[in-house]
Amino acid sequence: MLEIRNLWKSFNTDTEFEIPIFRGFNISIDDKSLTAVIGANGCGKSTLLNLISGSLRADDGEILLKGYDIASLPEEERALHIGKVHQNPTMGVAPSLTILENLSLASKKGEPFGLRRLIRSERLDIFVSLLKDLGLGLEDKLNTQVKFLSGGQRQSLSLVMAAMKHPDLMLLDEHTAALDPKTSQVVMEKTRELLDKYHITTIMVSHHIGDAIKYSQRVVMLDKGKIVLDKPSCDTSEEELLTIYQSKIHEKIIA
């Protein structure tokens, strides 16, 4: 469904400060699956998602989504097929707009529209139904500005908005990292329910090894832009992943 071939990416190219991230990187992501990507800071996790979404451009290589190479497409065109939820709860929403206005904008993604026709009454029932599925009471706060919501409520709303048009691919970039542990688990459960409902192929970058195993079908660990572990989640454990993770940290300290 998603296939990355011979991906290259460096920062500060052709300078003495060049930082190579990916050098001939390859990976395939199965259709309708959730793949968790983990690893230490600087290993390339978020860079990988940014290269897929188009907020960063690859130096070379192919990014095939449903067989079509999107590597040269601008970010806004990729966004028609890719949903993304960021670590910062304010990045996936417009805080000064109401919940209803945010949902209306998301529902018009990829369509021409004028502001006077932004909110359509026939879509209200759809929005209310989507929010009820979250079980957070947001359906009763349609006219509340998003800036007054909690971090967990914002991330849950971001998830609904990102999934509303049933994208081919969902990217979750540490989307619970800014939340407290209790809220994080609530958002992860809502994430699983939403993705299972729409069968959306998903890549989730996570800093939490337990969540990576619990909520995914496959765990991929990166180190210096390379895959150092790639296993079905059911065949691994937190202990195994922590051992590999700590060994990589130790290698960096020794180096």
CYANA upper distance limits for C-alpha pairs under 8 A (distance plus 0.5 A):
  1 MET  CA     28 SER  CA      7.97
  1 MET  CA     29 ILE  CA      6.68
  1 MET  CA     30 ASP  CA      6.29
  1 MET  CA     31 ASP  CA      5.59
  1 MET  CA     64 LEU  CA      8.27
  1 MET  CA     65 LEU  CA      6.46
  1 MET  CA     66 LYS  CA      5.40
  1 MET  CA     67 GLY  CA      7.65
  2 LEU  CA     28 SER  CA      6.22
  2 LEU  CA     29 ILE  CA      5.62
  2 LEU  CA     30 ASP  CA      7.58
  2 LEU  CA     31 ASP  CA      8.16
  2 LEU  CA     63 ILE  CA      7.81
  2 LEU  CA     64 LEU  CA      6.08
  2 LEU  CA     65 LEU  CA      5.20
  2 LEU  CA     66 LYS  CA      6.74
  2 LEU  CA     67 GLY  CA      8.17
  3 GLU  CA     26 ASN  CA      8.11
  3 GLU  CA     27 ILE  CA      6.44
  3 GLU  CA     28 SER  CA      4.81
  3 GLU  CA     29 ILE  CA      6.83
  3 GLU  CA     62 GLU  CA      8.45
  3 GLU  CA     63 ILE  CA      6.53
  3 GLU  CA     64 LEU  CA      5.51
  3 GLU  CA     65 LEU  CA      7.17
  3 GLU  CA     67 GLY  CA      8.48
  4 ILE  CA     25 PHE  CA      7.83
  4 ILE  CA     26 ASN  CA      5.70
  4 ILE  CA     27 ILE  CA      5.75
  4 ILE  CA     28 SER  CA      6.73
  4 ILE  CA     61 GLY  CA      8.02
  4 ILE  CA     62 GLU  CA      6.23
  4 ILE  CA     63 ILE  CA      5.15
  4 ILE  CA     64 LEU  CA      6.65
  5 ARG  CA     24 GLY  CA      7.85
  5 ARG  CA     25 PHE  CA      7.02
  5 ARG  CA     26 ASN  CA      5.28
  5 ARG  CA     27 ILE  CA      7.45
  5 ARG  CA     61 GLY  CA      6.21
  5 ARG  CA     62 GLU  CA      5.59
  5 ARG  CA     63 ILE  CA      7.07
  6 ASN  CA     23 ARG  CA      7.84
  6 ASN  CA     24 GLY  CA      4.47
  6 ASN  CA     25 PHE  CA      5.50
  6 ASN  CA     26 ASN  CA      6.08
  6 ASN  CA     60 ASP  CA      7.86
  6 ASN  CA     61 GLY  CA      5.33
  6 ASN  CA     62 GLU  CA      7.22
  7 LEU  CA     22 PHE  CA      6.83
  7 LEU  CA     23 ARG  CA      6.86
  7 LEU  CA     24 GLY  CA      5.35
  7 LEU  CA     25 PHE  CA      5.20
  7 LEU  CA     26 ASN  CA      7.10
  7 LEU  CA     58 ALA  CA      7.42
  7 LEU  CA     59 ASP  CA      8.11
  7 LEU  CA     60 ASP  CA      6.24
  7 LEU  CA     61 GLY  CA      4.72
  7 LEU  CA     62 GLU  CA      6.98
  7 LEU  CA     63 ILE  CA      8.45
  8 TRP  CA     21 ILE  CA      8.03
  8 TRP  CA     22 PHE  CA      5.35
  8 TRP  CA     23 ARG  CA      5.20
  8 TRP  CA     24 GLY  CA      5.99
  8 TRP  CA     25 PHE  CA      7.21
  8 TRP  CA     58 ALA  CA      6.62
  8 TRP  CA     59 ASP  CA      5.85
  8 TRP  CA     60 ASP  CA      5.57
  8 TRP  CA     61 GLY  CA      6.70
  9 LYS  CA     20 PRO  CA      6.86
  9 LYS  CA     21 ILE  CA      6.10
  9 LYS  CA     22 PHE  CA      5.51
  9 LYS  CA     23 ARG  CA      7.25
  9 LYS  CA     58 ALA  CA      5.88
  9 LYS  CA     59 ASP  CA      5.61
  9 LYS  CA     60 ASP  CA      7.66
 10 SER  CA     18 GLU  CA      7.20
 10 SER  CA     19 ILE  CA      5.91
 10 SER  CA     20 PRO  CA      4.63
 10 SER  CA     21 ILE  CA      5.87
 10 SER  CA     22 PHE  CA      7.41
 10 SER  CA     59 ASP  CA      7.77
 11 PHE  CA     18 GLU  CA      6.13
 11 PHE  CA     19 ILE  CA      5.55
 11 PHE  CA     20 PRO  CA      6.90
 11 PHE  CA     21 ILE  CA      8.17
 12 ASN  CA     17 PHE  CA      6.44
 12 ASN  CA     18 GLU  CA      4.97
 12 ASN  CA     19 ILE  CA      6.90
 13 THR  CA     17 PHE  CA      8.25
 13 THR  CA     18 GLU  CA      5.53
 13 THR  CA     19 ILE  CA      7.87
 14 ASP  CA     18 GLU  CA      6.92
 21 ILE  CA     43 CYS  CA      8.06
 21 ILE  CA     44 GLY  CA      6.76
 21 ILE  CA    224 LYS  CA      6.93
 21 ILE  CA    225 GLY  CA      5.67
 22 PHE  CA     44 GLY  CA      8.07
 22 PHE  CA    224 LYS  CA      8.23
 22 PHE  CA    225 GLY  CA      5.36
 22 PHE  CA    226 LYS  CA      7.71
 23 ARG  CA    225 GLY  CA      7.87
 24 GLY  CA     61 GLY  CA      8.13
 25 PHE  CA    225 GLY  CA      7.93
 25 PHE  CA    226 LYS  CA      7.42
 29 ILE  CA     33 SER  CA      8.14
 29 ILE  CA     35 THR  CA      7.76
 30 ASP  CA    201 THR  CA      7.85
 31 ASP  CA    200 ILE  CA      8.44
 31 ASP  CA    201 THR  CA      5.98
 32 LYS  CA    199 HIS  CA      5.71
 32 LYS  CA    200 ILE  CA      5.70
 32 LYS  CA    201 THR  CA      4.61
 32 LYS  CA    202 THR  CA      7.77
 33 SER  CA    199 HIS  CA      8.23
 33 SER  CA    200 ILE  CA      7.72
 33 SER  CA    201 THR  CA      5.50
 33 SER  CA    202 THR  CA      6.65
 33 SER  CA    216 SER  CA      8.10
 33 SER  CA    217 GLN  CA      7.03
 34 LEU  CA    201 THR  CA      6.57
 34 LEU  CA    202 THR  CA      5.11
 34 LEU  CA    203 ILE  CA      6.27
 34 LEU  CA    204 MET  CA      7.54
 34 LEU  CA    215 TYR  CA      8.10
 34 LEU  CA    216 SER  CA      5.44
 34 LEU  CA    217 GLN  CA      6.26
 34 LEU  CA    218 ARG  CA      7.38
 35 THR  CA    202 THR  CA      6.75
 35 THR  CA    203 ILE  CA      5.39
 35 THR  CA    204 MET  CA      6.63
 35 THR  CA    216 SER  CA      6.06
 35 THR  CA    217 GLN  CA      6.62
 35 THR  CA    218 ARG  CA      5.38
 35 THR  CA    219 VAL  CA      6.43
 35 THR  CA    220 VAL  CA      7.76
 36 ALA  CA    203 ILE  CA      6.42
 36 ALA  CA    204 MET  CA      5.23
 36 ALA  CA    205 VAL  CA      6.29
 36 ALA  CA    206 SER  CA      7.25
 36 ALA  CA    212 ALA  CA      5.86
 36 ALA  CA    213 ILE  CA      8.14
 36 ALA  CA    216 SER  CA      6.38
 36 ALA  CA    217 GLN  CA      8.38
 36 ALA  CA    218 ARG  CA      6.68
 36 ALA  CA    219 VAL  CA      5.35
 36 ALA  CA    220 VAL  CA      6.62
 37 VAL  CA     45 LYS  CA      7.05
 37 VAL  CA    203 ILE  CA      7.59
 37 VAL  CA    204 MET  CA      6.51
 37 VAL  CA    205 VAL  CA      5.23
 37 VAL  CA    206 SER  CA      6.88
 37 VAL  CA    212 ALA  CA      8.10
 37 VAL  CA    219 VAL  CA      6.56
 37 VAL  CA    220 VAL  CA      5.37
 37 VAL  CA    221 MET  CA      6.28
 37 VAL  CA    222 LEU  CA      7.73
 38 ILE  CA     45 LYS  CA      7.35
 38 ILE  CA    205 VAL  CA      6.51
 38 ILE  CA    206 SER  CA      6.16
 38 ILE  CA    207 HIS  CA      6.92
 38 ILE  CA    209 ILE  CA      7.87
 38 ILE  CA    212 ALA  CA      8.07
 38 ILE  CA    219 VAL  CA      7.94
 38 ILE  CA    220 VAL  CA      6.80
 38 ILE  CA    221 MET  CA      5.33
 38 ILE  CA    222 LEU  CA      6.84
 39 GLY  CA     43 CYS  CA      6.57
 39 GLY  CA     45 LYS  CA      7.62
 39 GLY  CA    207 HIS  CA      8.03
 39 GLY  CA    221 MET  CA      5.83
 39 GLY  CA    222 LEU  CA      5.67
 39 GLY  CA    223 ASP  CA      6.76
 39 GLY  CA    245 TYR  CA      7.37
 40 ALA  CA    222 LEU  CA      8.32
 40 ALA  CA    223 ASP  CA      7.59
 40 ALA  CA    245 TYR  CA      7.69
 40 ALA  CA    249 ILE  CA      8.17
 42 GLY  CA    224 LYS  CA      7.70
 43 CYS  CA    222 LEU  CA      6.26
 43 CYS  CA    223 ASP  CA      5.26
 43 CYS  CA    224 LYS  CA      5.13
 43 CYS  CA    225 GLY  CA      5.99
 43 CYS  CA    226 LYS  CA      8.47
 44 GLY  CA     48 LEU  CA      6.41
 44 GLY  CA    222 LEU  CA      7.45
 44 GLY  CA    223 ASP  CA      7.98
 44 GLY  CA    224 LYS  CA      7.24
 44 GLY  CA    225 GLY  CA      5.78
 45 LYS  CA     49 LEU  CA      7.28
 45 LYS  CA    205 VAL  CA      6.84
 45 LYS  CA    222 LEU  CA      7.60
 46 SER  CA     50 ASN  CA      6.67
 46 SER  CA    173 ASP  CA      6.98
 46 SER  CA    205 VAL  CA      7.52
 47 THR  CA     51 LEU  CA      6.59
 47 THR  CA     56 LEU  CA      8.11
 48 LEU  CA     52 ILE  CA      6.82
 49 LEU  CA     53 SER  CA      6.60
 49 LEU  CA    171 LEU  CA      7.18
 49 LEU  CA    173 ASP  CA      7.77
 50 ASN  CA     54 GLY  CA      6.33
 50 ASN  CA     55 SER  CA      5.63
 50 ASN  CA     56 LEU  CA      5.82
 51 LEU  CA     55 SER  CA      6.87
 51 LEU  CA     56 LEU  CA      5.34
 51 LEU  CA     57 ARG  CA      6.23
 51 LEU  CA     58 ALA  CA      6.64
 52 ILE  CA     56 LEU  CA      8.47
 52 ILE  CA     63 ILE  CA      7.41
 52 ILE  CA     71 ALA  CA      8.08
 53 SER  CA     75 GLU  CA      6.67
 53 SER  CA     78 ARG  CA      6.84
 53 SER  CA     79 ALA  CA      7.51
 53 SER  CA     82 ILE  CA      7.35
 53 SER  CA     84 LYS  CA      8.42
 54 GLY  CA     71 ALA  CA      8.03
 54 GLY  CA     73 LEU  CA      7.86
 54 GLY  CA     74 PRO  CA      6.68
 54 GLY  CA     75 GLU  CA      4.85
 54 GLY  CA     78 ARG  CA      7.36
 55 SER  CA     75 GLU  CA      6.36
 57 ARG  CA     71 ALA  CA      7.85
 57 ARG  CA     72 SER  CA      8.29
 58 ALA  CA     71 ALA  CA      7.60
 61 GLY  CA     71 ALA  CA      8.08
 62 GLU  CA     69 ASP  CA      6.51
 62 GLU  CA     70 ILE  CA      8.04
 62 GLU  CA     71 ALA  CA      6.34
 63 ILE  CA     68 TYR  CA      8.39
 63 ILE  CA     69 ASP  CA      5.80
 63 ILE  CA     70 ILE  CA      6.20
 63 ILE  CA     71 ALA  CA      5.72
 64 LEU  CA     68 TYR  CA      5.49
 64 LEU  CA     69 ASP  CA      4.80
 64 LEU  CA     70 ILE  CA      6.63
 64 LEU  CA     71 ALA  CA      8.16
 65 LEU  CA     69 ASP  CA      6.90
 65 LEU  CA     70 ILE  CA      7.27
 70 ILE  CA     78 ARG  CA      7.61
 73 LEU  CA     77 GLU  CA      6.83
 73 LEU  CA     78 ARG  CA      7.04
 74 PRO  CA     78 ARG  CA      7.05
 75 GLU  CA     79 ALA  CA      6.60
 76 GLU  CA     80 LEU  CA      7.50
 77 GLU  CA     81 HIS  CA      8.23
 78 ARG  CA     82 ILE  CA      6.49
 79 ALA  CA     83 GLY  CA      6.87
 80 LEU  CA    109 LYS  CA      7.55
 80 LEU  CA    110 GLY  CA      6.49
 80 LEU  CA    167 PRO  CA      7.78
 81 HIS  CA    167 PRO  CA      5.39
 81 HIS  CA    168 ASP  CA      5.83
 81 HIS  CA    169 LEU  CA      7.12
 82 ILE  CA    167 PRO  CA      5.82
 82 ILE  CA    168 ASP  CA      6.52
 82 ILE  CA    169 LEU  CA      5.35
 82 ILE  CA    170 MET  CA      6.22
 82 ILE  CA    171 LEU  CA      7.84
 83 GLY  CA    162 ALA  CA      5.27
 83 GLY  CA    163 ALA  CA      6.96
 83 GLY  CA    167 PRO  CA      6.42
 83 GLY  CA    169 LEU  CA      6.77
 83 GLY  CA    170 MET  CA      5.16
 83 GLY  CA    171 LEU  CA      6.63
 84 LYS  CA     92 GLY  CA      8.25
 84 LYS  CA    162 ALA  CA      6.60
 84 LYS  CA    170 MET  CA      6.19
 84 LYS  CA    171 LEU  CA      5.10
 84 LYS  CA    172 LEU  CA      6.36
 84 LYS  CA    173 ASP  CA      8.04
 85 VAL  CA     91 MET  CA      8.45
 85 VAL  CA     92 GLY  CA      6.56
 85 VAL  CA    155 GLN  CA      8.10
 85 VAL  CA    158 SER  CA      6.85
 85 VAL  CA    159 LEU  CA      6.96
 85 VAL  CA    162 ALA  CA      7.46
 85 VAL  CA    171 LEU  CA      6.89
 85 VAL  CA    172 LEU  CA      5.52
 85 VAL  CA    173 ASP  CA      6.71
 85 VAL  CA    175 HIS  CA      6.60
 86 HIS  CA     91 MET  CA      6.77
 86 HIS  CA     92 GLY  CA      6.95
 86 HIS  CA    172 LEU  CA      6.92
 86 HIS  CA    173 ASP  CA      5.60
 86 HIS  CA    174 GLU  CA      7.26
 86 HIS  CA    175 HIS  CA      5.82
 87 GLN  CA     91 MET  CA      8.44
 87 GLN  CA    173 ASP  CA      6.20
 87 GLN  CA    174 GLU  CA      5.53
 87 GLN  CA    175 HIS  CA      4.71
 87 GLN  CA    176 THR  CA      6.97
 87 GLN  CA    177 ALA  CA      6.63
 87 GLN  CA    178 ALA  CA      6.94
 88 ASN  CA     92 GLY  CA      8.43
 88 ASN  CA    175 HIS  CA      7.73
 88 ASN  CA    178 ALA  CA      7.15
 89 PRO  CA     93 VAL  CA      8.20
 89 PRO  CA    151 GLY  CA      6.27
 89 PRO  CA    152 GLY  CA      8.31
 89 PRO  CA    154 ARG  CA      6.29
 89 PRO  CA    155 GLN  CA      5.93
 89 PRO  CA    158 SER  CA      8.37
 89 PRO  CA    175 HIS  CA      8.19
 89 PRO  CA    178 ALA  CA      8.05
 90 THR  CA     94 ALA  CA      7.67
 90 THR  CA     95 PRO  CA      7.12
 90 THR  CA    154 ARG  CA      7.69
 92 GLY  CA    155 GLN  CA      8.24
 92 GLY  CA    158 SER  CA      5.84
 93 VAL  CA    102 ASN  CA      7.13
 93 VAL  CA    146 VAL  CA      8.06
 93 VAL  CA    154 ARG  CA      7.91
 93 VAL  CA    157 LEU  CA      8.39
 93 VAL  CA    158 SER  CA      6.71
 94 ALA  CA    102 ASN  CA      6.99
 94 ALA  CA    146 VAL  CA      7.53
 95 PRO  CA    145 GLN  CA      6.95
 95 PRO  CA    146 VAL  CA      5.15
 95 PRO  CA    147 LYS  CA      4.92
 96 SER  CA    145 GLN  CA      6.31
 96 SER  CA    146 VAL  CA      6.92
 96 SER  CA    147 LYS  CA      6.66
 97 LEU  CA    101 GLU  CA      6.36
 97 LEU  CA    102 ASN  CA      6.84
 97 LEU  CA    145 GLN  CA      5.74
 97 LEU  CA    146 VAL  CA      6.72
 98 THR  CA    102 ASN  CA      6.67
 98 THR  CA    142 LEU  CA      7.07
 98 THR  CA    143 ASN  CA      5.73
 98 THR  CA    144 THR  CA      5.51
 98 THR  CA    145 GLN  CA      4.39
 98 THR  CA    146 VAL  CA      6.00
 99 ILE  CA    103 LEU  CA      6.68
 99 ILE  CA    141 LYS  CA      7.66
 99 ILE  CA    142 LEU  CA      5.49
 99 ILE  CA    143 ASN  CA      6.66
 99 ILE  CA    144 THR  CA      6.57
 99 ILE  CA    145 GLN  CA      6.72
 99 ILE  CA    146 VAL  CA      6.32
100 LEU  CA    104 SER  CA      6.56
100 LEU  CA    119 ILE  CA      8.31
100 LEU  CA    127 PHE  CA      8.25
100 LEU  CA    142 LEU  CA      5.45
100 LEU  CA    143 ASN  CA      6.67
101 GLU  CA    105 LEU  CA      6.69
101 GLU  CA    118 LEU  CA      8.20
101 GLU  CA    119 ILE  CA      7.41
102 ASN  CA    106 ALA  CA      6.79
102 ASN  CA    161 MET  CA      8.33
103 LEU  CA    107 SER  CA      6.60
103 LEU  CA    127 PHE  CA      7.50
103 LEU  CA    161 MET  CA      6.70
104 SER  CA    108 LYS  CA      6.93
104 SER  CA    118 LEU  CA      6.67
104 SER  CA    119 ILE  CA      6.18
104 SER  CA    120 ARG  CA      8.29
105 LEU  CA    109 LYS  CA      7.11
105 LEU  CA    118 LEU  CA      7.39
106 ALA  CA    161 MET  CA      6.01
106 ALA  CA    162 ALA  CA      7.92
106 ALA  CA    164 MET  CA      7.62
106 ALA  CA    165 LYS  CA      8.45
107 SER  CA    161 MET  CA      8.14
107 SER  CA    164 MET  CA      7.17
107 SER  CA    165 LYS  CA      7.35
108 LYS  CA    112 PRO  CA      7.97
108 LYS  CA    113 PHE  CA      7.75
108 LYS  CA    118 LEU  CA      8.29
109 LYS  CA    165 LYS  CA      8.22
113 PHE  CA    117 ARG  CA      7.23
113 PHE  CA    118 LEU  CA      7.27
114 GLY  CA    118 LEU  CA      6.87
119 ILE  CA    123 ARG  CA      8.36
120 ARG  CA    124 LEU  CA      7.69
122 GLU  CA    126 ILE  CA      8.48
123 ARG  CA    127 PHE  CA      6.81
124 LEU  CA    128 VAL  CA      6.62
125 ASP  CA    129 SER  CA      6.60
126 ILE  CA    130 LEU  CA      6.73
127 PHE  CA    131 LEU  CA      6.73
127 PHE  CA    139 GLU  CA      8.23
128 VAL  CA    132 LYS  CA      6.54
128 VAL  CA    139 GLU  CA      5.65
129 SER  CA    133 ASP  CA      6.90
129 SER  CA    139 GLU  CA      8.32
130 LEU  CA    134 LEU  CA      7.59
130 LEU  CA    160 VAL  CA      7.64
131 LEU  CA    135 GLY  CA      7.63
131 LEU  CA    136 LEU  CA      8.09
131 LEU  CA    137 GLY  CA      7.90
131 LEU  CA    138 LEU  CA      6.38
131 LEU  CA    139 GLU  CA      5.75
131 LEU  CA    157 LEU  CA      8.39
131 LEU  CA    160 VAL  CA      8.27
132 LYS  CA    136 LEU  CA      7.75
132 LYS  CA    137 GLY  CA      7.25
132 LYS  CA    138 LEU  CA      7.73
132 LYS  CA    139 GLU  CA      6.47
134 LEU  CA    156 SER  CA      7.88
134 LEU  CA    190 LYS  CA      6.88
136 LEU  CA    153 GLN  CA      7.86
137 GLY  CA    141 LYS  CA      7.84
138 LEU  CA    142 LEU  CA      7.23
138 LEU  CA    153 GLN  CA      8.40
144 THR  CA    148 PHE  CA      7.71
145 GLN  CA    149 LEU  CA      8.12
146 VAL  CA    154 ARG  CA      7.50
149 LEU  CA    153 GLN  CA      6.33
149 LEU  CA    154 ARG  CA      6.61
150 SER  CA    154 ARG  CA      6.69
151 GLY  CA    155 GLN  CA      6.70
151 GLY  CA    178 ALA  CA      8.35
151 GLY  CA    179 LEU  CA      7.08
152 GLY  CA    156 SER  CA      6.62
152 GLY  CA    179 LEU  CA      7.23
152 GLY  CA    183 THR  CA      6.33
152 GLY  CA    184 SER  CA      7.73
152 GLY  CA    186 VAL  CA      8.35
152 GLY  CA    187 VAL  CA      6.91
153 GLN  CA    157 LEU  CA      6.61
154 ARG  CA    158 SER  CA      6.54
155 GLN  CA    159 LEU  CA      6.68
155 GLN  CA    175 HIS  CA      7.76
155 GLN  CA    176 THR  CA      8.40
155 GLN  CA    187 VAL  CA      7.70
156 SER  CA    160 VAL  CA      6.93
156 SER  CA    187 VAL  CA      6.71
156 SER  CA    190 LYS  CA      7.58
156 SER  CA    191 THR  CA      8.29
157 LEU  CA    161 MET  CA      6.68
158 SER  CA    162 ALA  CA      6.50
159 LEU  CA    163 ALA  CA      6.60
159 LEU  CA    191 THR  CA      7.59
159 LEU  CA    194 LEU  CA      8.46
160 VAL  CA    164 MET  CA      6.28
160 VAL  CA    194 LEU  CA      8.18
161 MET  CA    165 LYS  CA      8.49
162 ALA  CA    167 PRO  CA      8.28
162 ALA  CA    170 MET  CA      8.19
163 ALA  CA    167 PRO  CA      6.83
163 ALA  CA    170 MET  CA      8.14
163 ALA  CA    194 LEU  CA      8.28
163 ALA  CA    198 TYR  CA      8.45
166 HIS  CA    198 TYR  CA      7.25
166 HIS  CA    200 ILE  CA      7.62
167 PRO  CA    200 ILE  CA      7.51
168 ASP  CA    200 ILE  CA      6.99
168 ASP  CA    201 THR  CA      7.10
169 LEU  CA    200 ILE  CA      6.69
169 LEU  CA    201 THR  CA      5.55
169 LEU  CA    202 THR  CA      6.21
169 LEU  CA    203 ILE  CA      8.38
170 MET  CA    200 ILE  CA      7.13
170 MET  CA    201 THR  CA      6.69
170 MET  CA    202 THR  CA      5.09
170 MET  CA    203 ILE  CA      6.90
171 LEU  CA    202 THR  CA      6.37
171 LEU  CA    203 ILE  CA      5.63
171 LEU  CA    204 MET  CA      6.52
172 LEU  CA    202 THR  CA      7.97
172 LEU  CA    203 ILE  CA      6.74
172 LEU  CA    204 MET  CA      5.05
172 LEU  CA    205 VAL  CA      6.55
173 ASP  CA    204 MET  CA      6.64
173 ASP  CA    205 VAL  CA      5.53
173 ASP  CA    206 SER  CA      7.61
174 GLU  CA    204 MET  CA      7.58
174 GLU  CA    205 VAL  CA      5.72
174 GLU  CA    206 SER  CA      5.36
174 GLU  CA    207 HIS  CA      7.11
175 HIS  CA    206 SER  CA      8.34
176 THR  CA    184 SER  CA      5.72
176 THR  CA    187 VAL  CA      7.61
176 THR  CA    188 MET  CA      8.03
177 ALA  CA    184 SER  CA      8.09
177 ALA  CA    206 SER  CA      8.34
177 ALA  CA    207 HIS  CA      7.64
179 LEU  CA    183 THR  CA      6.52
179 LEU  CA    184 SER  CA      5.93
180 ASP  CA    184 SER  CA      6.39
181 PRO  CA    185 GLN  CA      6.87
182 LYS  CA    186 VAL  CA      7.07
183 THR  CA    187 VAL  CA      6.73
184 SER  CA    188 MET  CA      6.65
185 GLN  CA    189 GLU  CA      6.70
186 VAL  CA    190 LYS  CA      6.81
187 VAL  CA    191 THR  CA      6.50
188 MET  CA    192 ARG  CA      6.75
188 MET  CA    215 TYR  CA      8.33
189 GLU  CA    193 GLU  CA      6.74
190 LYS  CA    194 LEU  CA      6.60
191 THR  CA    195 LEU  CA      6.61
192 ARG  CA    196 ASP  CA      6.42
192 ARG  CA    215 TYR  CA      7.42
193 GLU  CA    197 LYS  CA      6.55
194 LEU  CA    198 TYR  CA      6.95
195 LEU  CA    199 HIS  CA      5.97
195 LEU  CA    200 ILE  CA      5.91
195 LEU  CA    201 THR  CA      8.44
195 LEU  CA    202 THR  CA      8.45
196 ASP  CA    200 ILE  CA      7.72
204 MET  CA    212 ALA  CA      8.45
206 SER  CA    211 ASP  CA      8.00
206 SER  CA    212 ALA  CA      6.79
208 HIS  CA    212 ALA  CA      6.79
209 ILE  CA    213 ILE  CA      6.90
209 ILE  CA    238 GLU  CA      6.79
209 ILE  CA    241 LEU  CA      7.95
209 ILE  CA    242 LEU  CA      8.46
210 GLY  CA    214 LYS  CA      6.59
210 GLY  CA    238 GLU  CA      6.77
211 ASP  CA    215 TYR  CA      6.28
211 ASP  CA    216 SER  CA      8.45
212 ALA  CA    216 SER  CA      6.45
212 ALA  CA    219 VAL  CA      7.24
212 ALA  CA    233 SER  CA      8.45
213 ILE  CA    217 GLN  CA      8.08
213 ILE  CA    218 ARG  CA      8.12
213 ILE  CA    219 VAL  CA      7.26
213 ILE  CA    233 SER  CA      5.64
213 ILE  CA    234 CYS  CA      7.91
213 ILE  CA    236 THR  CA      8.17
213 ILE  CA    237 SER  CA      7.82
213 ILE  CA    238 GLU  CA      8.13
214 LYS  CA    233 SER  CA      7.99
216 SER  CA    233 SER  CA      6.88
217 GLN  CA    232 PRO  CA      6.28
217 GLN  CA    233 SER  CA      5.69
217 GLN  CA    234 CYS  CA      7.77
218 ARG  CA    230 ASP  CA      7.74
218 ARG  CA    231 LYS  CA      6.26
218 ARG  CA    232 PRO  CA      4.77
218 ARG  CA    233 SER  CA      5.23
218 ARG  CA    234 CYS  CA      8.50
219 VAL  CA    229 LEU  CA      8.09
219 VAL  CA    230 ASP  CA      6.29
219 VAL  CA    231 LYS  CA      6.07
219 VAL  CA    232 PRO  CA      6.68
219 VAL  CA    233 SER  CA      6.10
220 VAL  CA    227 ILE  CA      7.28
220 VAL  CA    228 VAL  CA      8.20
220 VAL  CA    229 LEU  CA      6.05
220 VAL  CA    230 ASP  CA      4.98
220 VAL  CA    231 LYS  CA      7.23
221 MET  CA    227 ILE  CA      6.30
221 MET  CA    228 VAL  CA      6.20
221 MET  CA    229 LEU  CA      5.51
221 MET  CA    230 ASP  CA      7.05
222 LEU  CA    226 LYS  CA      5.82
222 LEU  CA    227 ILE  CA      5.15
222 LEU  CA    228 VAL  CA      6.27
222 LEU  CA    229 LEU  CA      7.79
223 ASP  CA    227 ILE  CA      6.97
223 ASP  CA    228 VAL  CA      6.93
223 ASP  CA    248 LYS  CA      8.00
231 LYS  CA    235 ASP  CA      7.14
231 LYS  CA    236 THR  CA      7.40
232 PRO  CA    236 THR  CA      7.47
233 SER  CA    237 SER  CA      8.25
236 THR  CA    240 GLU  CA      7.07
236 THR  CA    241 LEU  CA      7.98
237 SER  CA    241 LEU  CA      6.89
238 GLU  CA    242 LEU  CA      6.43
239 GLU  CA    243 THR  CA      6.59
240 GLU  CA    244 ILE  CA      6.94
241 LEU  CA    245 TYR  CA      6.50
242 LEU  CA    246 GLN  CA      6.39
243 THR  CA    247 SER  CA      6.65
244 ILE  CA    248 LYS  CA      6.82
245 TYR  CA    249 ILE  CA      6.90
246 GLN  CA    250 HIS  CA      6.62
247 SER  CA    251 GLU  CA      6.69
248 LYS  CA    252 LYS  CA      6.88
249 ILE  CA    253 ILE  CA      6.92
250 HIS  CA    254 ILE  CA      6.71
251 GLU  CA    255 ALA  CA      6.56
